[in-house]
Amino acid sequence: MPALAFNPLKAARSLREAGADEKLAEAMASAIGDMADAVEGQLATKTDLNALEQRNASAMEALEQRMRATLYRTLWLQTGIIIAAVTAVTRLLP
């Protein structure tokens, strides 16, 4: 099913009924039809958007997991440095 359902005959008829002359109505309907044809296949469908949303959710979850792992590694490293510093200072004190 096409993403855009455009009927140039119906559009030309509507333009003529609105007061446009025959040549102008046909030219405008043809131009609109050409634009609809040009974007055909470039428009996202609901299925496309749902698939994109799913991929983004998966990517976001993976990113959150990597960030959480990096945070925990950083916290363990900082804890080790603090313990080493406290140990060094307590050995220096009489």
C-alpha positions in Angstrom: 0.0 0.0 0.0 1.5 3.4 -0.9 2.3 5.7 1.9 0.5 8.6 0.1 -2.8 8.0 -1.6 -3.1 10.9 -4.0 -5.8 11.1 -6.7 -4.8 13.8 -9.2 -8.2 13.7 -11.0 -10.0 14.3 -7.7 -7.6 17.1 -6.8 -8.1 18.8 -10.2 -11.8 18.5 -9.8 -11.7 20.1 -6.4 -9.5 22.9 -7.7 -11.9 23.5 -10.6 -14.9 23.6 -8.2 -13.0 26.1 -6.1 -12.7 28.4 -9.0 -9.4 27.5 -10.7 -9.5 27.3 -14.4 -9.0 23.9 -16.1 -5.3 24.3 -17.1 -4.3 25.6 -13.6 -6.2 22.9 -11.8 -4.6 20.1 -13.9 -1.1 21.7 -13.5 -1.4 22.0 -9.7 -2.8 18.5 -9.4 0.1 17.2 -11.5 2.7 19.1 -9.5 1.2 17.8 -6.2 1.2 14.3 -7.6 4.9 14.7 -8.7 5.8 15.8 -5.1 3.9 12.8 -3.6 5.8 10.5 -6.0 9.1 12.1 -5.0 8.7 11.4 -1.3 7.2 8.0 -1.8 9.4 5.4 0.0 11.1 8.1 2.0 8.4 8.4 4.6 8.5 6.3 7.8 5.6 4.0 8.6 4.3 3.2 12.0 6.1 -0.2 11.7 9.3 1.7 10.9 8.9 4.0 13.9 8.1 1.1 16.2 11.2 -0.8 15.0 13.3 2.3 15.5 11.9 2.8 19.0 12.7 -0.8 19.9 16.3 -0.5 18.6 16.7 2.8 20.6 15.4 1.2 23.7 17.9 -1.7 23.3 20.8 0.6 22.7 19.8 2.8 25.7 19.7 -0.3 27.9 23.2 -1.4 26.7 24.5 2.1 27.3 23.1 2.2 30.8 24.7 -1.1 31.6 28.1 0.1 30.4 27.8 3.3 32.3 26.8 1.4 35.5 29.8 -0.9 35.1 32.2 2.0 34.6 30.8 3.8 37.6 31.3 0.7 39.8 34.8 0.2 38.6 35.5 3.9 39.4 34.0 3.6 42.8 36.1 0.5 43.6 39.3 2.3 42.4 38.5 5.3 44.5 37.8 3.2 47.5 41.2 1.4 47.1 43.0 4.7 46.7 41.3 6.1 49.9 42.2 2.9 51.9 45.8 3.1 50.7 46.1 6.8 51.5 44.6 6.3 55.0 46.9 3.3 55.6 49.9 5.4 54.5 49.0 8.3 56.7 48.3 6.1 59.8 51.8 4.5 59.3 53.4 7.9 59.2 51.8 9.0 62.5 53.6 8.0 65.7 
